[in-house]
Amino acid sequence: MISIQTFHDIESFKGEAVPFLLKQEAENNLILGLTMALKMESKPYLMAKVEKDGEPVMFMLQTIPSQAILSLHTGLDQNDLNQVADWLSDQQVPGLVGEKETVLTIADYIKDRGTAYDMKMDQRIYKLTDVVDPKSVSGELEQVEMADSELVVDYLTDFQSHVPEPTTPEEIQMAALRMINEGRLYGWRDHEKLVSVAVISRPTVHNANIAFVYTPPELRGRGYASNCVAELSKKALKQYDTLTLYTDMANPTSNKIYMDIGYEPVCDSVMVWFR
């Protein structure tokens, strides 16, 4: 028999969730990173814990309107997941993101209750401990400065146009400026032009995530992204034991690029939205 507890106090949630999530830090990098970043003034939509036989087996967090994040679970069977699905349905959670089999099992059960869903993202999580050098190309990695902010906004606008969550121009501009100001955004510069970018995001205890890997379409296929991510990964591994990143399963090219430089698949993840 499982029980589900909701939290209203952020520090209480963090105190219980973080030690559990750290046991599978790479696989739980999304929910862990967002949990550790919660502040007293944060207003998450949902913070919850699933227990079985008195032990925590899953945590859930919703910080944006469109979906809740599910951690990897430890020891939930089909009947348990059906109970989780009933609870999420009763809470009217609008969508889910998490380990693929778990999310689809829950979503299919909710669908059978009469609420259909759409799969919005089908991704793979990769983990890196050692970089394999790609074929070198002209240029070098550098920290992106404010002088390139307009170009970064253009890059981020195109990047965001391919993800399901709607983003306003104002939000994109704020995100771009924040990444630059925080010193987390790096780029590959060739002949004075910023030709590829990537950002270090969601640092946890031993891991950080590489995100917003972008090369403009007209410059793709030249090795810029491979070199940018490889060199940024080397830099980040001086501070963290491991790195993670997400890829789109519909893009075999990006999956191959990351595996070629040493990233290894650890978990598949999906995002679903209920209708």
Residue frames as qw, qx, qy, qz and C-alpha x, y, z in Angstrom:
[[0.000, 0.888, 0.459, 0.000, 0.00, 0.00, 0.00],
 [0.428, 0.247, -0.008, 0.869, 1.31, 3.44, -0.90],
 [0.134, -0.840, -0.403, 0.338, 0.64, 6.83, 0.63],
 [0.418, 0.512, 0.180, 0.729, 1.11, 10.26, -0.95],
 [0.345, -0.707, -0.321, 0.528, 2.00, 13.32, 1.09],
 [0.336, 0.783, 0.157, 0.500, 1.92, 16.88, -0.19],
 [0.519, -0.302, -0.245, 0.761, 4.22, 19.56, 1.19],
 [0.075, 0.943, 0.272, 0.177, 3.53, 23.24, 1.75],
 [0.376, -0.861, 0.263, 0.218, 6.87, 24.06, 3.33],
 [0.645, 0.688, -0.333, 0.007, 9.74, 24.25, 0.84],
 [0.010, -0.641, 0.729, -0.240, 12.51, 23.46, 3.32],
 [0.709, -0.136, 0.620, -0.307, 10.68, 20.37, 4.56],
 [0.869, 0.468, 0.083, -0.137, 10.28, 19.14, 0.99],
 [0.432, 0.744, -0.494, 0.123, 13.93, 19.80, 0.17],
 [0.338, -0.553, 0.701, -0.297, 15.05, 18.10, 3.36],
 [0.782, 0.020, 0.595, -0.184, 13.33, 14.86, 2.39],
 [0.786, 0.602, 0.094, -0.107, 13.61, 14.99, -1.40],
 [0.258, 0.835, -0.485, -0.030, 17.25, 15.94, -1.93],
 [0.374, -0.460, 0.804, -0.047, 18.85, 12.94, -0.14],
 [0.759, 0.266, 0.582, -0.124, 16.55, 10.57, -2.06],
 [0.617, 0.779, 0.024, -0.105, 17.17, 12.23, -5.43],
 [0.007, -0.810, 0.581, 0.085, 20.95, 12.28, -4.94],
 [0.701, -0.187, 0.688, 0.013, 21.01, 8.48, -4.95],
 [0.610, 0.387, 0.569, 0.393, 20.43, 8.66, -8.73],
 [0.124, -0.664, -0.035, 0.737, 21.76, 12.13, -9.34],
 [0.062, -0.180, 0.599, 0.777, 22.19, 12.01, -13.11],
 [0.052, -0.402, -0.854, -0.326, 18.82, 10.41, -13.83],
 [0.187, -0.783, -0.563, 0.188, 17.07, 12.81, -11.43],
 [0.404, -0.045, 0.013, 0.913, 19.02, 15.88, -12.56],
 [0.101, -0.503, -0.376, -0.772, 15.93, 17.85, -13.61],
 [0.560, -0.703, -0.365, -0.241, 13.82, 17.48, -10.48],
 [0.713, -0.397, -0.232, 0.529, 16.90, 17.58, -8.24],
 [0.368, 0.154, 0.076, 0.914, 18.29, 20.75, -9.81],
 [0.233, -0.574, -0.302, -0.725, 14.94, 22.52, -9.58],
 [0.680, -0.619, -0.392, 0.018, 14.37, 21.32, -6.01],
 [0.643, -0.268, -0.172, 0.696, 17.77, 22.56, -4.86],
 [0.200, 0.256, 0.169, 0.930, 17.08, 25.92, -6.55],
 [0.316, -0.735, -0.538, -0.265, 13.78, 26.48, -4.69],
 [0.160, 0.255, -0.364, 0.881, 13.81, 29.57, -2.49],
 [0.032, 0.338, 0.731, -0.592, 11.59, 30.51, 0.42],
 [0.339, 0.450, 0.092, -0.821, 9.65, 32.86, -1.86],
 [0.162, 0.082, -0.836, -0.518, 9.16, 30.20, -4.56],
 [0.624, 0.125, 0.359, -0.682, 5.57, 29.17, -5.19],
 [0.065, 0.117, -0.932, -0.337, 5.57, 25.66, -6.70],
 [0.649, -0.113, -0.279, -0.699, 2.24, 24.26, -7.79],
 [0.949, -0.211, -0.136, -0.189, 2.96, 20.84, -6.28],
 [0.122, 0.546, -0.788, 0.256, 5.49, 19.20, -3.96],
 [0.889, -0.197, 0.054, -0.410, 4.74, 15.60, -3.06],
 [0.046, -0.450, 0.889, -0.075, 6.25, 12.36, -1.80],
 [0.869, -0.037, -0.336, -0.362, 5.14, 8.79, -2.48],
 [0.264, -0.479, 0.785, -0.290, 5.84, 6.30, 0.30],
 [0.844, 0.002, -0.458, -0.279, 5.59, 2.51, 0.28],
 [0.831, -0.280, -0.421, 0.230, 5.89, 0.48, 3.46],
 [0.467, -0.839, -0.095, 0.262, 6.93, 3.66, 5.26],
 [0.547, -0.316, 0.337, 0.698, 9.83, 4.43, 2.90],
 [0.328, 0.730, -0.077, -0.594, 10.03, 7.18, 0.23],
 [0.671, 0.122, 0.662, 0.312, 9.92, 5.73, -3.28],
 [0.355, 0.519, 0.440, 0.641, 9.19, 8.76, -5.49],
 [0.092, -0.562, -0.254, 0.782, 9.05, 12.55, -5.34],
 [0.319, 0.654, 0.554, 0.405, 7.02, 14.91, -7.52],
 [0.199, -0.521, -0.102, 0.824, 7.50, 18.62, -8.19],
 [0.344, 0.690, 0.510, 0.381, 5.58, 21.09, -10.34],
 [0.309, -0.470, -0.081, 0.823, 7.08, 24.55, -10.79],
 [0.127, 0.156, -0.387, -0.900, 5.42, 25.61, -14.07],
 [0.640, 0.160, 0.229, -0.716, 1.77, 25.43, -15.18],
 [0.671, 0.350, -0.459, -0.466, 2.18, 22.79, -17.90],
 [0.859, 0.029, -0.510, -0.033, 3.54, 19.70, -16.13],
 [0.644, -0.675, 0.334, -0.133, 4.82, 18.03, -12.97],
 [0.402, 0.557, -0.725, 0.050, 8.18, 16.26, -12.81],
 [0.938, -0.309, 0.013, -0.158, 8.35, 12.70, -11.51],
 [0.177, -0.678, 0.714, 0.018, 11.57, 11.34, -10.03],
 [0.525, 0.167, -0.828, -0.106, 12.75, 7.83, -10.71],
 [0.759, -0.442, 0.111, -0.465, 10.88, 5.50, -8.40],
 [0.122, 0.382, -0.899, 0.174, 12.24, 2.66, -6.33],
 [0.030, 0.065, 0.974, -0.217, 10.01, -0.39, -6.14],
 [0.529, 0.284, 0.251, -0.760, 6.59, 0.75, -7.37],
 [0.309, 0.139, 0.907, 0.249, 4.64, -2.00, -9.11],
 [0.049, -0.341, -0.615, -0.709, 1.78, -1.66, -11.58],
 [0.337, -0.707, -0.621, -0.032, -0.87, -1.41, -8.88],
 [0.397, -0.564, -0.191, 0.699, 1.15, 1.26, -7.07],
 [0.165, -0.071, 0.356, 0.917, 1.56, 3.30, -10.26],
 [0.160, -0.546, -0.686, -0.454, -2.19, 3.03, -10.87],
 [0.376, -0.742, -0.466, 0.301, -2.75, 4.58, -7.44],
 [0.319, -0.385, 0.101, 0.860, -0.29, 7.35, -8.26],
 [0.047, 0.230, 0.593, 0.770, -2.15, 7.90, -11.54],
 [0.252, -0.702, -0.655, -0.123, -5.50, 8.13, -9.72],
 [0.384, -0.676, -0.253, 0.575, -4.04, 10.69, -7.33],
 [0.245, -0.203, 0.315, 0.894, -2.48, 12.79, -10.11],
 [0.053, -0.437, -0.683, -0.583, -5.75, 12.68, -12.05],
 [0.316, -0.761, -0.554, 0.117, -7.69, 13.82, -8.98],
 [0.360, -0.592, -0.038, 0.720, -5.18, 16.66, -8.56],
 [0.512, 0.825, 0.236, -0.037, -5.82, 17.63, -12.20],
 [0.427, -0.549, 0.433, 0.573, -2.11, 17.72, -12.98],
 [0.566, 0.702, -0.023, -0.431, -1.98, 18.99, -16.59],
 [0.743, 0.550, -0.381, 0.023, 1.07, 17.02, -17.74],
 [0.829, -0.488, 0.240, 0.130, 4.02, 14.91, -16.68],
 [0.517, 0.705, -0.478, 0.090, 7.72, 14.66, -17.40],
 [0.579, -0.547, 0.588, -0.144, 10.00, 11.89, -16.20],
 [0.255, -0.272, 0.902, 0.216, 11.36, 8.43, -16.92],
 [0.389, 0.123, -0.551, -0.728, 9.65, 7.13, -20.03],
 [0.379, -0.191, -0.898, -0.117, 8.18, 3.83, -18.89],
 [0.119, -0.369, -0.680, 0.622, 6.86, 5.31, -15.65],
 [0.221, 0.323, 0.026, -0.920, 5.27, 8.35, -17.28],
 [0.432, 0.073, -0.626, -0.645, 3.66, 6.36, -20.09],
 [0.289, -0.242, -0.917, 0.133, 2.33, 3.75, -17.65],
 [0.009, 0.439, 0.523, -0.731, 0.67, 6.48, -15.61],
 [0.270, 0.315, -0.215, -0.884, -0.52, 8.42, -18.67],
 [0.351, -0.045, -0.824, -0.442, -2.04, 5.31, -20.27],
 [0.177, -0.379, -0.845, 0.332, -3.92, 4.52, -17.08],
 [0.114, 0.470, 0.271, -0.832, -5.27, 8.07, -16.94],
 [0.288, 0.184, -0.545, -0.766, -6.19, 7.81, -20.62],
 [0.277, -0.218, -0.924, -0.147, -8.20, 4.67, -19.86],
 [0.065, -0.505, -0.645, 0.570, -10.10, 6.76, -17.32],
 [0.295, 0.805, 0.512, 0.051, -11.11, 9.09, -20.13],
 [0.042, -0.939, 0.133, 0.313, -8.39, 11.75, -20.32],
 [0.845, 0.429, 0.067, 0.313, -6.27, 11.50, -23.48],
 [0.411, -0.760, 0.221, 0.453, -2.74, 12.85, -23.75],
 [0.656, 0.734, -0.131, 0.116, -0.20, 14.01, -26.30],
 [0.792, -0.295, 0.067, 0.531, 3.49, 13.19, -26.12],
 [0.148, 0.985, -0.022, -0.081, 5.25, 16.54, -26.41],
 [0.140, 0.777, -0.614, 0.018, 8.88, 15.43, -26.04],
 [0.997, -0.064, -0.007, 0.047, 10.66, 12.09, -26.39],
 [0.118, 0.869, -0.448, 0.175, 14.17, 12.46, -25.03],
 [0.897, -0.061, -0.332, 0.285, 17.23, 10.59, -23.81],
 [0.364, -0.900, 0.235, -0.045, 19.36, 11.63, -20.84],
 [0.796, 0.370, -0.326, 0.350, 23.11, 11.24, -21.30],
 [0.602, -0.782, 0.116, 0.112, 25.84, 11.25, -18.67],
 [0.615, 0.648, -0.308, 0.328, 29.51, 12.17, -19.07],
 [0.720, -0.652, 0.072, 0.226, 32.53, 11.45, -16.90],
 [0.491, -0.404, 0.443, 0.632, 35.36, 11.76, -19.46],
 [0.474, 0.752, -0.033, -0.457, 35.49, 13.72, -22.71],
 [0.726, 0.122, 0.517, 0.436, 36.52, 12.11, -25.99],
 [0.042, -0.560, 0.200, 0.803, 38.06, 14.82, -28.16],
 [0.679, 0.627, 0.367, -0.108, 36.20, 15.41, -31.44],
 [0.626, 0.340, 0.264, 0.650, 37.89, 16.29, -34.70],
 [0.236, -0.551, -0.164, 0.784, 39.20, 19.81, -34.15],
 [0.339, 0.753, 0.434, 0.359, 37.83, 22.77, -36.07],
 [0.283, 0.377, -0.073, 0.879, 38.81, 26.40, -36.39],
 [0.387, -0.693, -0.127, -0.595, 37.89, 28.57, -33.43],
 [0.312, 0.094, -0.754, 0.570, 37.91, 28.40, -29.65],
 [0.399, -0.658, -0.639, -0.010, 35.62, 28.30, -26.63],
 [0.155, 0.212, -0.282, 0.923, 34.99, 31.51, -24.74],
 [0.008, -0.525, -0.691, 0.496, 32.57, 32.85, -22.18],
 [0.156, 0.648, 0.515, 0.538, 29.85, 34.83, -23.92],
 [0.195, -0.233, -0.277, 0.912, 29.84, 38.54, -23.07],
 [0.251, 0.660, 0.485, -0.516, 27.07, 41.12, -23.19],
 [0.117, 0.500, -0.416, -0.751, 28.30, 42.41, -26.56],
 [0.162, 0.015, -0.887, -0.433, 26.76, 39.27, -28.11],
 [0.299, 0.230, 0.714, -0.590, 23.45, 39.56, -26.27],
 [0.580, 0.424, -0.043, -0.695, 21.36, 40.42, -29.35],
 [0.485, 0.327, -0.758, -0.289, 22.75, 37.43, -31.24],
 [0.017, 0.017, -0.943, 0.333, 22.13, 35.19, -28.23],
 [0.474, 0.311, 0.424, -0.706, 18.51, 36.38, -28.11],
 [0.615, 0.412, -0.391, -0.548, 18.15, 35.46, -31.79],
 [0.330, 0.235, -0.914, -0.007, 19.67, 32.02, -31.16],
 [0.141, 0.099, 0.836, -0.521, 17.49, 31.38, -28.12],
 [0.559, 0.328, 0.113, -0.753, 14.36, 32.52, -29.99],
 [0.629, 0.319, -0.596, -0.384, 14.95, 29.93, -32.70],
 [0.193, 0.147, -0.934, 0.261, 15.86, 27.28, -30.12],
 [0.295, 0.160, 0.659, -0.673, 12.68, 27.88, -28.12],
 [0.597, 0.280, -0.196, -0.726, 10.52, 27.71, -31.25],
 [0.597, 0.180, -0.755, -0.203, 11.19, 23.96, -31.33],
 [0.140, -0.064, -0.876, 0.457, 10.10, 23.17, -27.75],
 [0.189, -0.567, -0.752, -0.276, 6.46, 22.85, -26.65],
 [0.270, -0.668, -0.463, 0.517, 6.36, 25.35, -23.77],
 [0.262, 0.850, 0.248, 0.384, 5.32, 28.79, -25.02],
 [0.535, -0.397, -0.125, 0.736, 7.85, 31.55, -24.30],
 [0.192, 0.953, 0.218, -0.080, 7.34, 35.28, -24.77],
 [0.562, 0.633, -0.139, 0.513, 9.99, 37.51, -26.37],
 [0.258, -0.809, 0.290, -0.442, 10.40, 39.23, -23.02],
 [0.875, -0.401, 0.265, -0.064, 11.05, 35.92, -21.27],
 [0.882, 0.308, 0.034, 0.356, 13.58, 34.93, -23.92],
 [0.276, 0.771, -0.215, 0.532, 15.44, 38.21, -23.56],
 [0.526, -0.713, 0.314, -0.341, 15.49, 37.92, -19.78],
 [0.965, -0.157, 0.190, 0.083, 16.76, 34.32, -19.98],
 [0.733, 0.512, -0.066, 0.444, 19.53, 35.29, -22.40],
 [0.028, 0.799, -0.283, 0.531, 20.70, 38.20, -20.28],
 [0.738, -0.573, 0.268, -0.233, 20.57, 36.08, -17.12],
 [0.968, 0.053, 0.075, 0.233, 22.74, 33.33, -18.64],
 [0.530, 0.618, -0.152, 0.560, 25.31, 35.90, -19.75],
 [0.236, -0.783, 0.252, -0.517, 25.29, 37.84, -16.48],
 [0.840, -0.458, 0.248, -0.150, 25.68, 34.67, -14.43],
 [0.003, 0.678, -0.715, -0.169, 28.68, 33.61, -16.52],
 [0.698, -0.020, 0.704, -0.131, 27.13, 30.26, -17.46],
 [0.740, 0.632, 0.194, -0.127, 26.86, 30.76, -21.24],
 [0.411, -0.483, 0.574, 0.518, 29.77, 29.77, -23.44],
 [0.703, 0.657, 0.106, -0.251, 30.25, 29.84, -27.17],
 [0.730, -0.018, 0.428, 0.533, 32.52, 28.73, -29.97],
 [0.197, 0.890, -0.039, -0.410, 33.95, 31.72, -31.80],
 [0.707, 0.107, 0.484, 0.505, 35.39, 31.31, -35.29],
 [0.316, 0.317, 0.302, 0.842, 36.78, 34.30, -37.19],
 [0.048, -0.024, 0.264, -0.963, 35.20, 36.68, -34.66],
 [0.589, -0.194, -0.319, -0.717, 31.72, 35.15, -35.10],
 [0.450, -0.162, 0.740, -0.473, 29.84, 33.31, -32.37],
 [0.474, 0.184, -0.686, -0.521, 28.96, 30.14, -34.27],
 [0.658, -0.273, -0.695, -0.095, 27.70, 27.81, -31.51],
 [0.256, -0.524, 0.407, -0.702, 26.62, 28.15, -27.88],
 [0.670, -0.286, -0.685, 0.008, 25.91, 26.00, -24.82],
 [0.310, -0.668, 0.239, -0.633, 25.10, 26.73, -21.20],
 [0.317, 0.017, -0.864, 0.391, 25.89, 25.11, -17.85],
 [0.510, -0.410, -0.115, -0.747, 22.61, 24.71, -15.97],
 [0.835, -0.407, -0.122, -0.350, 20.99, 23.15, -12.90],
 [0.326, 0.441, -0.754, 0.362, 24.09, 22.41, -10.81],
 [0.820, -0.483, -0.220, -0.212, 23.50, 19.85, -8.06],
 [0.649, -0.693, 0.301, 0.094, 26.04, 18.34, -5.66],
 [0.580, -0.314, 0.623, 0.421, 28.18, 16.33, -8.08],
 [0.442, 0.383, 0.691, 0.425, 26.51, 17.04, -11.43],
 [0.193, 0.538, 0.026, -0.820, 25.58, 19.87, -13.77],
 [0.630, 0.509, 0.586, 0.021, 23.52, 19.87, -16.95],
 [0.183, -0.226, 0.435, 0.852, 24.60, 21.10, -20.38],
 [0.354, 0.663, 0.637, -0.172, 21.72, 22.79, -22.18],
 [0.312, 0.893, 0.056, -0.319, 20.79, 25.27, -24.92],
 [0.497, -0.243, 0.608, 0.569, 23.23, 23.68, -27.36],
 [0.498, 0.778, 0.329, -0.198, 22.60, 25.70, -30.51],
 [0.339, -0.235, 0.491, 0.767, 24.26, 26.30, -33.86],
 [0.475, 0.525, 0.030, -0.705, 22.43, 28.36, -36.50],
 [0.867, 0.307, 0.379, -0.104, 21.14, 26.16, -39.34],
 [0.600, 0.780, -0.176, 0.022, 23.48, 27.59, -41.96],
 [0.054, 0.729, -0.652, 0.200, 26.53, 26.68, -39.85],
 [0.831, -0.254, 0.429, -0.246, 25.60, 23.14, -38.87],
 [0.959, 0.261, 0.074, 0.084, 27.56, 20.08, -39.91],
 [0.431, 0.763, -0.346, 0.335, 30.94, 21.77, -39.47],
 [0.708, -0.069, -0.554, 0.432, 31.82, 20.37, -36.04],
 [0.033, -0.540, 0.226, -0.810, 31.18, 23.59, -34.14],
 [0.723, -0.492, -0.006, -0.485, 28.67, 22.11, -31.67],
 [0.934, -0.088, -0.293, 0.186, 30.84, 19.04, -31.01],
 [0.533, 0.272, -0.330, 0.730, 33.85, 21.19, -30.18],
 [0.259, -0.554, 0.114, -0.783, 31.83, 23.70, -28.18],
 [0.835, -0.432, -0.072, -0.332, 30.21, 21.01, -26.01],
 [0.885, 0.024, -0.317, 0.341, 33.44, 19.01, -25.67],
 [0.370, 0.358, -0.325, 0.793, 35.48, 21.99, -24.49],
 [0.436, -0.525, 0.102, -0.724, 32.71, 23.29, -22.22],
 [0.919, -0.292, -0.226, -0.140, 32.36, 19.78, -20.77],
 [0.710, 0.152, -0.394, 0.564, 36.10, 19.66, -20.01],
 [0.010, 0.455, -0.258, 0.852, 35.79, 22.98, -18.22],
 [0.667, -0.443, -0.021, -0.599, 32.73, 21.91, -16.23],
 [0.921, -0.129, -0.361, 0.061, 34.27, 18.57, -15.23],
 [0.389, 0.336, -0.487, 0.706, 36.91, 20.48, -13.29],
 [0.310, -0.290, 0.342, -0.839, 34.09, 21.44, -10.92],
 [0.819, -0.056, 0.190, -0.539, 31.64, 18.55, -11.20],
 [0.491, -0.243, 0.834, 0.070, 32.11, 14.76, -11.19],
 [0.370, 0.337, 0.817, 0.287, 29.54, 14.20, -13.94],
 [0.239, 0.266, -0.131, -0.925, 27.57, 16.10, -16.55],
 [0.421, 0.409, 0.808, -0.049, 24.20, 15.37, -18.10],
 [0.221, 0.276, -0.260, -0.898, 22.33, 16.55, -21.15],
 [0.616, 0.396, 0.599, -0.325, 19.04, 15.82, -22.90],
 [0.006, -0.202, 0.656, 0.728, 18.66, 14.94, -26.57],
 [0.691, 0.288, 0.070, -0.659, 15.64, 14.68, -28.84],
 [0.632, -0.050, 0.769, 0.085, 15.14, 11.05, -29.88],
 [0.644, 0.686, 0.333, -0.061, 13.86, 12.30, -33.24],
 [0.270, 0.907, -0.322, -0.032, 17.30, 13.81, -33.97],
 [0.971, -0.082, 0.019, 0.225, 19.78, 10.95, -34.51],
 [0.528, 0.627, -0.193, 0.540, 22.52, 13.40, -35.49],
 [0.235, -0.746, 0.332, -0.528, 22.64, 15.09, -32.10],
 [0.904, -0.369, 0.170, -0.135, 22.52, 11.74, -30.31],
 [0.901, 0.236, -0.051, 0.360, 25.53, 10.54, -32.29],
 [0.249, 0.756, -0.241, 0.555, 27.45, 13.79, -31.73],
 [0.480, -0.693, 0.334, -0.421, 27.18, 13.51, -27.97],
 [0.970, -0.183, 0.161, 0.023, 28.01, 9.81, -27.85],
 [0.755, 0.500, -0.130, 0.405, 31.06, 10.45, -30.00],
 [0.135, 0.681, -0.379, 0.612, 32.46, 12.86, -27.39],
 [0.242, 0.163, -0.833, 0.470, 31.84, 10.48, -24.49],
 [0.524, -0.121, 0.299, -0.788, 28.25, 10.99, -23.31],
 [0.154, -0.032, -0.985, -0.073, 26.55, 7.69, -22.43],
 [0.525, -0.385, -0.352, -0.673, 22.77, 7.09, -22.27],
 [0.024, 0.089, -0.827, 0.554, 21.40, 6.50, -18.78],
 [0.231, 0.450, 0.731, -0.458, 17.64, 7.01, -19.04],
 [0.043, 0.384, 0.585, 0.713, 14.85, 7.86, -21.49],
 [0.036, 0.398, 0.482, -0.780, 12.48, 10.68, -20.60],
 [0.061, 0.492, 0.654, 0.572, 9.17, 11.86, -22.01],
 [0.146, 0.181, 0.299, -0.925, 6.86, 14.82, -21.58],
 [0.044, -0.456, -0.823, -0.334, 3.11, 14.34, -21.92],
 [0.222, 0.015, 0.193, -0.956, 0.29, 16.85, -21.73],
 [0.183, 0.402, 0.885, -0.147, -3.24, 15.77, -20.94],
 [0.037, -0.334, -0.478, -0.811, -6.07, 17.13, -23.06]]
